[in-house]
Amino acid sequence: MSYIPNTDAQRHEMLKAAGVQNFDELFERAVPRKLWDNTEFKMPPPLSELEVSVLLNELSSKNICTSEIISFIGAGVYNHYMPAAVNALLFRSEFYTAYTPYQAEVAQGTLQSIFEYQTMVSEILGMEVSNASMYDGATACAEAALIASAHTGRNKILVPRTLHPNYAAVTSTYLSGLPIAVDTLPASDGLIDIESAMKMIDDKTAAVLIQQPNFLGLLEDVEPIIESAHKAGALAVMVVDPITLGVLKSPGEYGADIAVAEGQPFGIPQAFGGPLLGMMAVNKNLVRRLPGRLVGKTIDSRGNEGFCLTLQTREQHIRRNKATSNICTNQALCALAATIYLSLLGPGGLKHLGELALENSHYAYDKAVNIKGFSSKFDSPFFREFVVETSVKPSKLIEKALLKGILPGVDLSVFDIGLDNCLMLAFTEMTGKTQIDKLVQVLSGL
């Protein structure tokens, strides 16, 4: 216990108060000596700061960085350019914490940044109210299912086969301890089977989840599903890629009741898959069921504009059985990164990014399907990701392409969705015609 700054006299006083002579005797009272592991660990000698730095550099050099290769990996986390201003502002000491600004009088800057984030998210998603952020898109999706069940009093959630497998898994895990059934909407040719979906939506359905574009990058026929859900008294939950919203209709325009998204494309690095940013917005009738917290604008006792935590129906603040969610500290730091990024980008910039992704993906598609051994898996319209079927195992393709500085996409066999010989490629402003032409050249030579 040398890491605790107590003197010998203080330790002796504590042991005496506990009625024991030494620490072994104290531990023996809690854990019988026969259960002790007396193995002597052969630890290496301590390292100096310099030696630790050298060791960590050696370990990190084994990683592959997108600044060194051309990456076409997506599937929920994308390689976008991060303006220098994002980190320059994010790392300022006034902001550099993800912790909750409980004391409003000394946290006005943080509270205002969250308020601005909520405003931007509501505008982008086309909804009326946004919360202060969630952990990631998957947990936001699961929380949306909980909102729907609590609001409707129903116990069936319909999850499409075309939803991101990780989102589906997290949602199922969230609901596994509750009397809520998770049923899967079947897919046909990479899209929700509309006819089957209509038959499965009934008076027990709390919500229908729809991803647009879906996990495979394809554009779903959203309107009839949302219309059918509303006719049955269920809520429509849309999961979206926020980069597409400068070009495609927003969830609000589709008539969704709850919208969620993964905010990683907005100024947050890929960083091996995290940390991420869950975006969530609802219509006003659901505001009191929002998980986490909500920052509001008000007037203080002196008549000055101020910001405060308006709603925070979380288990740390109210009775546990009355809480809407057990989410704790939100992703305020990542939310700030997204706020800075969107402020720099503006509405026109967001639209331009979406158009670049759309243009680059379709340019690549026309090239890829003409490579020997590659063919299009689906014929439906897509946005920035598409799937090709390959004559060679995708894992082998990826292994060989990496040697030539290309990370060609995601091997879909890892998701266990019946697409074992398929590769999914994603495109952003970082993968323009020059990078795509190199991709085609490499794949053609494999």
TORKOL-4160 file (C-alpha; in steps of 0.2 Angstrom, whole numbers, padded with zeros to 4 digits, m for minus):
446
<pt num="1" X="0000" Y="0000" Z="0000"/>
<pt num="2" X="0015" Y="0011" Z="m0003"/>
<pt num="3" X="0005" Y="0021" Z="m0015"/>
<pt num="4" X="m0006" Y="0028" Z="m0001"/>
<pt num="5" X="0003" Y="0043" Z="0007"/>
<pt num="6" X="0002" Y="0037" Z="0025"/>
<pt num="7" X="0015" Y="0037" Z="0038"/>
<pt num="8" X="0020" Y="0022" Z="0048"/>
<pt num="9" X="0012" Y="0030" Z="0063"/>
<pt num="10" X="m0005" Y="0032" Z="0053"/>
<pt num="11" X="m0004" Y="0014" Z="0047"/>
<pt num="12" X="m0001" Y="0008" Z="0064"/>
<pt num="13" X="m0016" Y="0018" Z="0071"/>
<pt num="14" X="m0027" Y="0011" Z="0057"/>
<pt num="15" X="m0022" Y="m0007" Z="0060"/>
<pt num="16" X="m0025" Y="m0005" Z="0079"/>
<pt num="17" X="m0042" Y="0002" Z="0076"/>
<pt num="18" X="m0046" Y="m0013" Z="0065"/>
<pt num="19" X="m0040" Y="m0025" Z="0079"/>
<pt num="20" X="m0026" Y="m0033" Z="0069"/>
<pt num="21" X="m0007" Y="m0033" Z="0070"/>
<pt num="22" X="m0002" Y="m0031" Z="0052"/>
<pt num="23" X="m0009" Y="m0030" Z="0034"/>
<pt num="24" X="m0008" Y="m0049" Z="0031"/>
<pt num="25" X="m0019" Y="m0052" Z="0046"/>
<pt num="26" X="m0031" Y="m0039" Z="0040"/>
<pt num="27" X="m0033" Y="m0047" Z="0023"/>
<pt num="28" X="m0035" Y="m0064" Z="0030"/>
<pt num="29" X="m0050" Y="m0058" Z="0039"/>
<pt num="30" X="m0058" Y="m0055" Z="0022"/>
<pt num="31" X="m0050" Y="m0069" Z="0012"/>
<pt num="32" X="m0045" Y="m0085" Z="0020"/>
<pt num="33" X="m0026" Y="m0088" Z="0018"/>
<pt num="34" X="m0029" Y="m0105" Z="0009"/>
<pt num="35" X="m0036" Y="m0095" Z="m0006"/>
<pt num="36" X="m0021" Y="m0083" Z="m0007"/>
<pt num="37" X="m0010" Y="m0085" Z="m0022"/>
<pt num="38" X="0008" Y="m0084" Z="m0016"/>
<pt num="39" X="0015" Y="m0085" Z="m0034"/>
<pt num="40" X="0030" Y="m0074" Z="m0035"/>
<pt num="41" X="0028" Y="m0063" Z="m0051"/>
<pt num="42" X="0044" Y="m0061" Z="m0060"/>
<pt num="43" X="0042" Y="m0043" Z="m0065"/>
<pt num="44" X="0055" Y="m0034" Z="m0076"/>
<pt num="45" X="0065" Y="m0020" Z="m0068"/>
<pt num="46" X="0057" Y="m0002" Z="m0069"/>
<pt num="47" X="0060" Y="0008" Z="m0084"/>
<pt num="48" X="0065" Y="0027" Z="m0086"/>
<pt num="49" X="0054" Y="0039" Z="m0095"/>
<pt num="50" X="0065" Y="0038" Z="m0110"/>
<pt num="51" X="0064" Y="0019" Z="m0110"/>
<pt num="52" X="0045" Y="0019" Z="m0109"/>
<pt num="53" X="0044" Y="0032" Z="m0123"/>
<pt num="54" X="0055" Y="0021" Z="m0134"/>
<pt num="55" X="0045" Y="0005" Z="m0130"/>
<pt num="56" X="0029" Y="0013" Z="m0133"/>
<pt num="57" X="0035" Y="0020" Z="m0150"/>
<pt num="58" X="0041" Y="0003" Z="m0155"/>
<pt num="59" X="0024" Y="m0004" Z="m0151"/>
<pt num="60" X="0014" Y="0010" Z="m0160"/>
<pt num="61" X="0025" Y="0008" Z="m0175"/>
<pt num="62" X="0016" Y="m0009" Z="m0178"/>
<pt num="63" X="0000" Y="0000" Z="m0181"/>
<pt num="64" X="m0006" Y="0005" Z="m0198"/>
<pt num="65" X="m0011" Y="0023" Z="m0200"/>
<pt num="66" X="m0022" Y="0031" Z="m0213"/>
<pt num="67" X="m0009" Y="0044" Z="m0216"/>
<pt num="68" X="0003" Y="0031" Z="m0222"/>
<pt num="69" X="m0009" Y="0021" Z="m0233"/>
<pt num="70" X="m0025" Y="0024" Z="m0243"/>
<pt num="71" X="m0040" Y="0017" Z="m0233"/>
<pt num="72" X="m0057" Y="0012" Z="m0240"/>
<pt num="73" X="m0064" Y="0005" Z="m0224"/>
<pt num="74" X="m0080" Y="0012" Z="m0217"/>
<pt num="75" X="m0095" Y="0001" Z="m0210"/>
<pt num="76" X="m0099" Y="0015" Z="m0197"/>
<pt num="77" X="m0082" Y="0023" Z="m0194"/>
<pt num="78" X="m0075" Y="0034" Z="m0208"/>
<pt num="79" X="m0058" Y="0042" Z="m0213"/>
<pt num="80" X="m0063" Y="0061" Z="m0214"/>
<pt num="81" X="m0051" Y="0076" Z="m0214"/>
<pt num="82" X="m0050" Y="0085" Z="m0198"/>
<pt num="83" X="m0047" Y="0103" Z="m0199"/>
<pt num="84" X="m0033" Y="0109" Z="m0188"/>
<pt num="85" X="m0044" Y="0121" Z="m0178"/>
<pt num="86" X="m0054" Y="0107" Z="m0171"/>
<pt num="87" X="m0040" Y="0100" Z="m0160"/>
<pt num="88" X="m0033" Y="0118" Z="m0157"/>
<pt num="89" X="m0049" Y="0123" Z="m0149"/>
<pt num="90" X="m0054" Y="0106" Z="m0141"/>
<pt num="91" X="m0037" Y="0104" Z="m0132"/>
<pt num="92" X="m0039" Y="0121" Z="m0123"/>
<pt num="93" X="m0039" Y="0119" Z="m0104"/>
<pt num="94" X="m0056" Y="0127" Z="m0103"/>
<pt num="95" X="m0064" Y="0113" Z="m0113"/>
<pt num="96" X="m0053" Y="0098" Z="m0111"/>
<pt num="97" X="m0064" Y="0087" Z="m0101"/>
<pt num="98" X="m0079" Y="0076" Z="m0104"/>
<pt num="99" X="m0086" Y="0079" Z="m0087"/>
<pt num="100" X="m0103" Y="0086" Z="m0083"/>
<pt num="101" X="m0104" Y="0104" Z="m0079"/>
<pt num="102" X="m0115" Y="0102" Z="m0063"/>
<pt num="103" X="m0110" Y="0120" Z="m0057"/>
<pt num="104" X="m0118" Y="0131" Z="m0070"/>
<pt num="105" X="m0111" Y="0147" Z="m0063"/>
<pt num="106" X="m0093" Y="0141" Z="m0067"/>
<pt num="107" X="m0097" Y="0131" Z="m0083"/>
<pt num="108" X="m0106" Y="0143" Z="m0094"/>
<pt num="109" X="m0094" Y="0140" Z="m0109"/>
<pt num="110" X="m0096" Y="0121" Z="m0108"/>
<pt num="111" X="m0115" Y="0123" Z="m0106"/>
<pt num="112" X="m0116" Y="0134" Z="m0121"/>
<pt num="113" X="m0106" Y="0123" Z="m0132"/>
<pt num="114" X="m0117" Y="0108" Z="m0127"/>
<pt num="115" X="m0132" Y="0120" Z="m0131"/>
<pt num="116" X="m0125" Y="0124" Z="m0148"/>
<pt num="117" X="m0122" Y="0106" Z="m0151"/>
<pt num="118" X="m0140" Y="0102" Z="m0147"/>
<pt num="119" X="m0146" Y="0115" Z="m0159"/>
<pt num="120" X="m0135" Y="0109" Z="m0173"/>
<pt num="121" X="m0140" Y="0091" Z="m0171"/>
<pt num="122" X="m0159" Y="0096" Z="m0171"/>
<pt num="123" X="m0156" Y="0106" Z="m0187"/>
<pt num="124" X="m0147" Y="0092" Z="m0196"/>
<pt num="125" X="m0158" Y="0078" Z="m0191"/>
<pt num="126" X="m0174" Y="0088" Z="m0194"/>
<pt num="127" X="m0181" Y="0085" Z="m0177"/>
<pt num="128" X="m0187" Y="0097" Z="m0163"/>
<pt num="129" X="m0176" Y="0092" Z="m0148"/>
<pt num="130" X="m0158" Y="0084" Z="m0146"/>
<pt num="131" X="m0150" Y="0078" Z="m0130"/>
<pt num="132" X="m0133" Y="0082" Z="m0124"/>
<pt num="133" X="m0125" Y="0067" Z="m0133"/>
<pt num="134" X="m0124" Y="0048" Z="m0131"/>
<pt num="135" X="m0109" Y="0036" Z="m0130"/>
<pt num="136" X="m0110" Y="0031" Z="m0149"/>
<pt num="137" X="m0123" Y="0027" Z="m0163"/>
<pt num="138" X="m0126" Y="0009" Z="m0157"/>
<pt num="139" X="m0131" Y="0014" Z="m0139"/>
<pt num="140" X="m0141" Y="0028" Z="m0145"/>
<pt num="141" X="m0150" Y="0016" Z="m0156"/>
<pt num="142" X="m0154" Y="0005" Z="m0141"/>
<pt num="143" X="m0159" Y="0019" Z="m0130"/>
<pt num="144" X="m0171" Y="0024" Z="m0144"/>
<pt num="145" X="m0179" Y="0007" Z="m0143"/>
<pt num="146" X="m0181" Y="0009" Z="m0124"/>
<pt num="147" X="m0190" Y="0026" Z="m0127"/>
<pt num="148" X="m0202" Y="0019" Z="m0139"/>
<pt num="149" X="m0207" Y="0004" Z="m0128"/>
<pt num="150" X="m0209" Y="0016" Z="m0113"/>
<pt num="151" X="m0219" Y="0028" Z="m0123"/>
<pt num="152" X="m0231" Y="0016" Z="m0132"/>
<pt num="153" X="m0232" Y="0003" Z="m0117"/>
<pt num="154" X="m0228" Y="m0010" Z="m0130"/>
<pt num="155" X="m0215" Y="m0024" Z="m0130"/>
<pt num="156" X="m0210" Y="m0028" Z="m0148"/>
<pt num="157" X="m0196" Y="m0019" Z="m0157"/>
<pt num="158" X="m0193" Y="m0023" Z="m0176"/>
<pt num="159" X="m0175" Y="m0023" Z="m0181"/>
<pt num="160" X="m0171" Y="m0024" Z="m0200"/>
<pt num="161" X="m0159" Y="m0037" Z="m0206"/>
<pt num="162" X="m0151" Y="m0022" Z="m0215"/>
<pt num="163" X="m0147" Y="m0013" Z="m0199"/>
<pt num="164" X="m0128" Y="m0012" Z="m0194"/>
<pt num="165" X="m0125" Y="m0029" Z="m0185"/>
<pt num="166" X="m0116" Y="m0021" Z="m0171"/>
<pt num="167" X="m0131" Y="m0009" Z="m0168"/>
<pt num="168" X="m0143" Y="m0024" Z="m0169"/>
<pt num="169" X="m0132" Y="m0033" Z="m0156"/>
<pt num="170" X="m0131" Y="m0019" Z="m0144"/>
<pt num="171" X="m0150" Y="m0016" Z="m0145"/>
<pt num="172" X="m0153" Y="m0034" Z="m0142"/>
<pt num="173" X="m0141" Y="m0034" Z="m0127"/>
<pt num="174" X="m0149" Y="m0018" Z="m0120"/>
<pt num="175" X="m0167" Y="m0026" Z="m0121"/>
<pt num="176" X="m0162" Y="m0044" Z="m0116"/>
<pt num="177" X="m0166" Y="m0041" Z="m0097"/>
<pt num="178" X="m0183" Y="m0033" Z="m0101"/>
<pt num="179" X="m0199" Y="m0041" Z="m0106"/>
<pt num="180" X="m0196" Y="m0034" Z="m0124"/>
<pt num="181" X="m0195" Y="m0045" Z="m0139"/>
<pt num="182" X="m0183" Y="m0040" Z="m0153"/>
<pt num="183" X="m0189" Y="m0047" Z="m0170"/>
<pt num="184" X="m0180" Y="m0046" Z="m0186"/>
<pt num="185" X="m0187" Y="m0039" Z="m0202"/>
<pt num="186" X="m0181" Y="m0050" Z="m0217"/>
<pt num="187" X="m0171" Y="m0043" Z="m0231"/>
<pt num="188" X="m0172" Y="m0045" Z="m0250"/>
<pt num="189" X="m0157" Y="m0040" Z="m0261"/>
<pt num="190" X="m0149" Y="m0030" Z="m0248"/>
<pt num="191" X="m0165" Y="m0020" Z="m0243"/>
<pt num="192" X="m0179" Y="m0022" Z="m0231"/>
<pt num="193" X="m0193" Y="m0034" Z="m0238"/>
<pt num="194" X="m0207" Y="m0021" Z="m0238"/>
<pt num="195" X="m0221" Y="m0034" Z="m0239"/>
<pt num="196" X="m0214" Y="m0044" Z="m0225"/>
<pt num="197" X="m0212" Y="m0028" Z="m0214"/>
<pt num="198" X="m0230" Y="m0023" Z="m0217"/>
<pt num="199" X="m0236" Y="m0040" Z="m0210"/>
<pt num="200" X="m0225" Y="m0039" Z="m0195"/>
<pt num="201" X="m0230" Y="m0022" Z="m0189"/>
<pt num="202" X="m0245" Y="m0024" Z="m0178"/>
<pt num="203" X="m0253" Y="m0017" Z="m0162"/>
<pt num="204" X="m0239" Y="m0025" Z="m0151"/>
<pt num="205" X="m0225" Y="m0015" Z="m0160"/>
<pt num="206" X="m0217" Y="m0001" Z="m0151"/>
<pt num="207" X="m0205" Y="0004" Z="m0164"/>
<pt num="208" X="m0198" Y="0000" Z="m0181"/>
<pt num="209" X="m0180" Y="0004" Z="m0184"/>
<pt num="210" X="m0174" Y="0009" Z="m0201"/>
<pt num="211" X="m0156" Y="0013" Z="m0206"/>
<pt num="212" X="m0154" Y="0025" Z="m0221"/>
<pt num="213" X="m0142" Y="0022" Z="m0230"/>
<pt num="214" X="m0142" Y="0004" Z="m0223"/>
<pt num="215" X="m0127" Y="m0005" Z="m0217"/>
<pt num="216" X="m0123" Y="m0011" Z="m0235"/>
<pt num="217" X="m0124" Y="0007" Z="m0241"/>
<pt num="218" X="m0140" Y="0005" Z="m0250"/>
<pt num="219" X="m0155" Y="0017" Z="m0249"/>
<pt num="220" X="m0170" Y="0010" Z="m0241"/>
<pt num="221" X="m0188" Y="0014" Z="m0246"/>
<pt num="222" X="m0192" Y="0023" Z="m0230"/>
<pt num="223" X="m0209" Y="0031" Z="m0232"/>
<pt num="224" X="m0220" Y="0016" Z="m0233"/>
<pt num="225" X="m0212" Y="0008" Z="m0218"/>
<pt num="226" X="m0214" Y="0024" Z="m0207"/>
<pt num="227" X="m0232" Y="0026" Z="m0213"/>
<pt num="228" X="m0236" Y="0008" Z="m0209"/>
<pt num="229" X="m0228" Y="0010" Z="m0191"/>
<pt num="230" X="m0238" Y="0026" Z="m0188"/>
<pt num="231" X="m0255" Y="0018" Z="m0193"/>
<pt num="232" X="m0251" Y="0004" Z="m0181"/>
<pt num="233" X="m0247" Y="0016" Z="m0167"/>
<pt num="234" X="m0229" Y="0012" Z="m0167"/>
<pt num="235" X="m0214" Y="0024" Z="m0167"/>
<pt num="236" X="m0202" Y="0026" Z="m0182"/>
<pt num="237" X="m0184" Y="0026" Z="m0177"/>
<pt num="238" X="m0171" Y="0031" Z="m0190"/>
<pt num="239" X="m0153" Y="0028" Z="m0190"/>
<pt num="240" X="m0143" Y="0039" Z="m0202"/>
<pt num="241" X="m0126" Y="0043" Z="m0208"/>
<pt num="242" X="m0124" Y="0062" Z="m0204"/>
<pt num="243" X="m0113" Y="0065" Z="m0218"/>
<pt num="244" X="m0127" Y="0061" Z="m0230"/>
<pt num="245" X="m0139" Y="0074" Z="m0223"/>
<pt num="246" X="m0133" Y="0088" Z="m0233"/>
<pt num="247" X="m0139" Y="0078" Z="m0248"/>
<pt num="248" X="m0153" Y="0066" Z="m0243"/>
<pt num="249" X="m0169" Y="0070" Z="m0233"/>
<pt num="250" X="m0167" Y="0071" Z="m0214"/>
<pt num="251" X="m0176" Y="0059" Z="m0203"/>
<pt num="252" X="m0188" Y="0073" Z="m0198"/>
<pt num="253" X="m0193" Y="0076" Z="m0217"/>
<pt num="254" X="m0196" Y="0057" Z="m0218"/>
<pt num="255" X="m0208" Y="0058" Z="m0203"/>
<pt num="256" X="m0197" Y="0049" Z="m0190"/>
<pt num="257" X="m0201" Y="0050" Z="m0172"/>
<pt num="258" X="m0183" Y="0047" Z="m0166"/>
<pt num="259" X="m0167" Y="0050" Z="m0175"/>
<pt num="260" X="m0150" Y="0043" Z="m0170"/>
<pt num="261" X="m0133" Y="0044" Z="m0179"/>
<pt num="262" X="m0115" Y="0041" Z="m0176"/>
<pt num="263" X="m0106" Y="0058" Z="m0175"/>
<pt num="264" X="m0089" Y="0051" Z="m0178"/>
<pt num="265" X="m0087" Y="0059" Z="m0196"/>
<pt num="266" X="m0089" Y="0076" Z="m0188"/>
<pt num="267" X="m0071" Y="0079" Z="m0182"/>
<pt num="268" X="m0068" Y="0064" Z="m0172"/>
<pt num="269" X="m0053" Y="0052" Z="m0178"/>
<pt num="270" X="m0056" Y="0034" Z="m0181"/>
<pt num="271" X="m0044" Y="0029" Z="m0167"/>
<pt num="272" X="m0046" Y="0010" Z="m0169"/>
<pt num="273" X="m0065" Y="0012" Z="m0167"/>
<pt num="274" X="m0067" Y="0024" Z="m0152"/>
<pt num="275" X="m0071" Y="0035" Z="m0143"/>
<pt num="276" X="m0087" Y="0039" Z="m0154"/>
<pt num="277" X="m0102" Y="0051" Z="m0152"/>
<pt num="278" X="m0120" Y="0046" Z="m0151"/>
<pt num="279" X="m0132" Y="0058" Z="m0158"/>
<pt num="280" X="m0150" Y="0058" Z="m0153"/>
<pt num="281" X="m0165" Y="0069" Z="m0157"/>
<pt num="282" X="m0184" Y="0067" Z="m0155"/>
<pt num="283" X="m0200" Y="0077" Z="m0157"/>
<pt num="284" X="m0206" Y="0087" Z="m0142"/>
<pt num="285" X="m0219" Y="0075" Z="m0136"/>
<pt num="286" X="m0205" Y="0063" Z="m0132"/>
<pt num="287" X="m0193" Y="0076" Z="m0123"/>
<pt num="288" X="m0196" Y="0069" Z="m0106"/>
<pt num="289" X="m0191" Y="0052" Z="m0111"/>
<pt num="290" X="m0174" Y="0058" Z="m0118"/>
<pt num="291" X="m0160" Y="0049" Z="m0110"/>
<pt num="292" X="m0145" Y="0058" Z="m0102"/>
<pt num="293" X="m0147" Y="0077" Z="m0100"/>
<pt num="294" X="m0153" Y="0092" Z="m0109"/>
<pt num="295" X="m0145" Y="0109" Z="m0108"/>
<pt num="296" X="m0157" Y="0124" Z="m0110"/>
<pt num="297" X="m0155" Y="0143" Z="m0112"/>
<pt num="298" X="m0163" Y="0154" Z="m0098"/>
<pt num="299" X="m0161" Y="0171" Z="m0089"/>
<pt num="300" X="m0153" Y="0173" Z="m0073"/>
<pt num="301" X="m0158" Y="0183" Z="m0058"/>
<pt num="302" X="m0149" Y="0198" Z="m0065"/>
<pt num="303" X="m0158" Y="0197" Z="m0082"/>
<pt num="304" X="m0143" Y="0190" Z="m0091"/>
<pt num="305" X="m0143" Y="0176" Z="m0103"/>
<pt num="306" X="m0137" Y="0159" Z="m0096"/>
<pt num="307" X="m0136" Y="0141" Z="m0098"/>
<pt num="308" X="m0141" Y="0127" Z="m0087"/>
<pt num="309" X="m0145" Y="0108" Z="m0086"/>
<pt num="310" X="m0163" Y="0109" Z="m0089"/>
<pt num="311" X="m0168" Y="0090" Z="m0089"/>
<pt num="312" X="m0157" Y="0077" Z="m0082"/>
<pt num="313" X="m0169" Y="0062" Z="m0079"/>
<pt num="314" X="m0154" Y="0050" Z="m0075"/>
<pt num="315" X="m0152" Y="0037" Z="m0061"/>
<pt num="316" X="m0139" Y="0048" Z="m0052"/>
<pt num="317" X="m0151" Y="0062" Z="m0050"/>
<pt num="318" X="m0168" Y="0055" Z="m0047"/>
<pt num="319" X="m0175" Y="0038" Z="m0040"/>
<pt num="320" X="m0167" Y="0024" Z="m0050"/>
<pt num="321" X="m0184" Y="0017" Z="m0055"/>
<pt num="322" X="m0190" Y="0034" Z="m0062"/>
<pt num="323" X="m0174" Y="0037" Z="m0073"/>
<pt num="324" X="m0176" Y="0036" Z="m0092"/>
<pt num="325" X="m0158" Y="0028" Z="m0093"/>
<pt num="326" X="m0143" Y="0024" Z="m0084"/>
<pt num="327" X="m0131" Y="0034" Z="m0095"/>
<pt num="328" X="m0119" Y="0043" Z="m0085"/>
<pt num="329" X="m0107" Y="0057" Z="m0091"/>
<pt num="330" X="m0111" Y="0060" Z="m0109"/>
<pt num="331" X="m0098" Y="0062" Z="m0123"/>
<pt num="332" X="m0096" Y="0081" Z="m0121"/>
<pt num="333" X="m0079" Y="0082" Z="m0127"/>
<pt num="334" X="m0083" Y="0073" Z="m0143"/>
<pt num="335" X="m0099" Y="0083" Z="m0145"/>
<pt num="336" X="m0088" Y="0099" Z="m0144"/>
<pt num="337" X="m0077" Y="0092" Z="m0158"/>
<pt num="338" X="m0093" Y="0089" Z="m0168"/>
<pt num="339" X="m0099" Y="0107" Z="m0164"/>
<pt num="340" X="m0082" Y="0115" Z="m0169"/>
<pt num="341" X="m0082" Y="0104" Z="m0185"/>
<pt num="342" X="m0099" Y="0109" Z="m0190"/>
<pt num="343" X="m0096" Y="0127" Z="m0186"/>
<pt num="344" X="m0081" Y="0127" Z="m0198"/>
<pt num="345" X="m0090" Y="0117" Z="m0211"/>
<pt num="346" X="m0107" Y="0126" Z="m0212"/>
<pt num="347" X="m0123" Y="0120" Z="m0221"/>
<pt num="348" X="m0114" Y="0122" Z="m0238"/>
<pt num="349" X="m0099" Y="0113" Z="m0233"/>
<pt num="350" X="m0109" Y="0098" Z="m0226"/>
<pt num="351" X="m0118" Y="0097" Z="m0243"/>
<pt num="352" X="m0102" Y="0098" Z="m0252"/>
<pt num="353" X="m0094" Y="0083" Z="m0242"/>
<pt num="354" X="m0110" Y="0073" Z="m0245"/>
<pt num="355" X="m0108" Y="0076" Z="m0264"/>
<pt num="356" X="m0090" Y="0072" Z="m0264"/>
<pt num="357" X="m0093" Y="0055" Z="m0255"/>
<pt num="358" X="m0107" Y="0052" Z="m0268"/>
<pt num="359" X="m0097" Y="0056" Z="m0283"/>
<pt num="360" X="m0082" Y="0047" Z="m0277"/>
<pt num="361" X="m0091" Y="0031" Z="m0273"/>
<pt num="362" X="m0100" Y="0030" Z="m0290"/>
<pt num="363" X="m0084" Y="0034" Z="m0299"/>
<pt num="364" X="m0076" Y="0019" Z="m0290"/>
<pt num="365" X="m0091" Y="0008" Z="m0293"/>
<pt num="366" X="m0090" Y="0010" Z="m0311"/>
<pt num="367" X="m0072" Y="0005" Z="m0311"/>
<pt num="368" X="m0073" Y="m0009" Z="m0298"/>
<pt num="369" X="m0087" Y="m0019" Z="m0307"/>
<pt num="370" X="m0076" Y="m0020" Z="m0323"/>
<pt num="371" X="m0061" Y="m0028" Z="m0314"/>
<pt num="372" X="m0059" Y="m0046" Z="m0318"/>
<pt num="373" X="m0065" Y="m0057" Z="m0303"/>
<pt num="374" X="m0076" Y="m0043" Z="m0296"/>
<pt num="375" X="m0095" Y="m0041" Z="m0298"/>
<pt num="376" X="m0108" Y="m0030" Z="m0290"/>
<pt num="377" X="m0118" Y="m0039" Z="m0277"/>
<pt num="378" X="m0133" Y="m0027" Z="m0277"/>
<pt num="379" X="m0141" Y="m0016" Z="m0290"/>
<pt num="380" X="m0150" Y="m0004" Z="m0279"/>
<pt num="381" X="m0145" Y="0014" Z="m0277"/>
<pt num="382" X="m0131" Y="0018" Z="m0264"/>
<pt num="383" X="m0124" Y="0033" Z="m0256"/>
<pt num="384" X="m0105" Y="0031" Z="m0251"/>
<pt num="385" X="m0103" Y="0013" Z="m0249"/>
<pt num="386" X="m0106" Y="m0002" Z="m0260"/>
<pt num="387" X="m0103" Y="m0021" Z="m0260"/>
<pt num="388" X="m0094" Y="m0031" Z="m0273"/>
<pt num="389" X="m0093" Y="m0050" Z="m0274"/>
<pt num="390" X="m0075" Y="m0057" Z="m0276"/>
<pt num="391" X="m0068" Y="m0073" Z="m0284"/>
<pt num="392" X="m0054" Y="m0072" Z="m0271"/>
<pt num="393" X="m0057" Y="m0072" Z="m0252"/>
<pt num="394" X="m0058" Y="m0054" Z="m0247"/>
<pt num="395" X="m0046" Y="m0058" Z="m0232"/>
<pt num="396" X="m0033" Y="m0063" Z="m0245"/>
<pt num="397" X="m0037" Y="m0048" Z="m0256"/>
<pt num="398" X="m0035" Y="m0036" Z="m0240"/>
<pt num="399" X="m0018" Y="m0045" Z="m0235"/>
<pt num="400" X="m0011" Y="m0043" Z="m0253"/>
<pt num="401" X="m0017" Y="m0025" Z="m0255"/>
<pt num="402" X="m0010" Y="m0019" Z="m0239"/>
<pt num="403" X="0007" Y="m0024" Z="m0245"/>
<pt num="404" X="0004" Y="m0011" Z="m0259"/>
<pt num="405" X="m0002" Y="0003" Z="m0247"/>
<pt num="406" X="m0020" Y="0000" Z="m0250"/>
<pt num="407" X="m0033" Y="m0005" Z="m0237"/>
<pt num="408" X="m0047" Y="m0010" Z="m0249"/>
<pt num="409" X="m0062" Y="m0011" Z="m0238"/>
<pt num="410" X="m0071" Y="m0022" Z="m0225"/>
<pt num="411" X="m0072" Y="m0041" Z="m0227"/>
<pt num="412" X="m0091" Y="m0044" Z="m0223"/>
<pt num="413" X="m0088" Y="m0062" Z="m0218"/>
<pt num="414" X="m0083" Y="m0055" Z="m0201"/>
<pt num="415" X="m0101" Y="m0049" Z="m0198"/>
<pt num="416" X="m0109" Y="m0067" Z="m0201"/>
<pt num="417" X="m0123" Y="m0060" Z="m0212"/>
<pt num="418" X="m0122" Y="m0072" Z="m0226"/>
<pt num="419" X="m0110" Y="m0061" Z="m0237"/>
<pt num="420" X="m0094" Y="m0072" Z="m0235"/>
<pt num="421" X="m0086" Y="m0068" Z="m0252"/>
<pt num="422" X="m0090" Y="m0049" Z="m0252"/>
<pt num="423" X="m0080" Y="m0034" Z="m0249"/>
<pt num="424" X="m0088" Y="m0017" Z="m0244"/>
<pt num="425" X="m0079" Y="m0001" Z="m0249"/>
<pt num="426" X="m0082" Y="0016" Z="m0242"/>
<pt num="427" X="m0078" Y="0033" Z="m0249"/>
<pt num="428" X="m0075" Y="0051" Z="m0242"/>
<pt num="429" X="m0067" Y="0067" Z="m0247"/>
<pt num="430" X="m0050" Y="0058" Z="m0243"/>
<pt num="431" X="m0053" Y="0045" Z="m0257"/>
<pt num="432" X="m0054" Y="0055" Z="m0273"/>
<pt num="433" X="m0050" Y="0050" Z="m0291"/>
<pt num="434" X="m0031" Y="0048" Z="m0288"/>
<pt num="435" X="m0034" Y="0036" Z="m0274"/>
<pt num="436" X="m0047" Y="0027" Z="m0283"/>
<pt num="437" X="m0037" Y="0024" Z="m0298"/>
<pt num="438" X="m0023" Y="0017" Z="m0287"/>
<pt num="439" X="m0036" Y="0006" Z="m0279"/>
<pt num="440" X="m0041" Y="m0001" Z="m0296"/>
<pt num="441" X="m0024" Y="m0003" Z="m0302"/>
<pt num="442" X="m0019" Y="m0013" Z="m0286"/>
<pt num="443" X="m0035" Y="m0024" Z="m0287"/>
<pt num="444" X="m0033" Y="m0027" Z="m0305"/>
<pt num="445" X="m0015" Y="m0034" Z="m0302"/>
<pt num="446" X="m0020" Y="m0046" Z="m0288"/>
